[in-house]
């Protein structure tokens, strides 16, 4: 998916059981016109391997902004999350996943900005761990919830190799 600079796309992106995807550009993905619980999270990644989310602006999510679950090898670079003013509109909520990199990203949120958790709903033999997660050179601005969180609702067997640096 390419969102060109100056473009505003109203909607959500949902990718399941996929490989080698890219969501890139300099435009805006906006969920401000979506009612809570009427659509998947703003960007939902389920069982995705090797994805890049780069350069885009994510504005006014109706629920979680980015929700990778049971994923492997996802890179977020230079994305901007703004207008996370609705309750429980987490920024990037990583669940039961591994090999995740978040770099050069700006998040201003009302609720939790970056969450690493392991939920029972997504627990399986291949994704019973959160590991190798790097959050580097990010600007985190939190109004109410938690800026950086590990463990909310966690049932994974292991959480290891988590690094927050230069934030």
C-alpha positions, 0 to 999 in steps of 0.5 A, a space after each residue: 500500500 502506498 499513500 502519496 504525500 498530501 493524500 488523506 485516506 479514510 479507513 483501515 488496513 487489515 493483513 492476515 496470513 501474509 508475507 512481505 508486505 509494505 505500507 509506505 508513503 508520506 500521506 495520512 491514514 485517518 480513522 476519524 470517521 469510523 465508530 468504535 467496534 465497527 471495523 478492525 484496528 487502524 492497521 491490523 497485522 495477524 500472522 504476518 511475516 516480514 512487513 515494513 511500515 514506513 513514512 506514513 502518518 496515522 491520525 485519529 484511530 477509532 481503537 488501537 492504531 497498530 496491532 501486530 499479533 502473532 507476527 515475525 519480522 515487522 519494521 516500523 520506521 519514521 511513522 507518526 501517530 497523532 490524534 490518539 484521543 479516544 479511550 483505549 486508542 493504543 499506539 503500537 500494541 505488539 502481541 505475541 510477536 517477535 523480531 519487531 523494530 520501531 525506529 524514528 517514530 513519533 507517537 502522541 497518545 492519550 492512552 498507552 503509546 507502545 505496549 508489548 503484551 501476550 494475550 491468551 486469545 493469540 497464544 499458540 505454540 509458535 507465538 508463546 513468546 515476545 522476543 527481540 523487540 527494539 524501540 529506538 530513537 522515538 519521541 513518545 508523548 503520553 497524556 494519560 496512559 503509559 508511554 512504554 509498557 511491558 506485560 499488560 494482560 500477558 500470558 506468553 511463556 517468555 518475554 526477552 531481548 526487549 530494548 528501549 533506547 534513545 527515546 
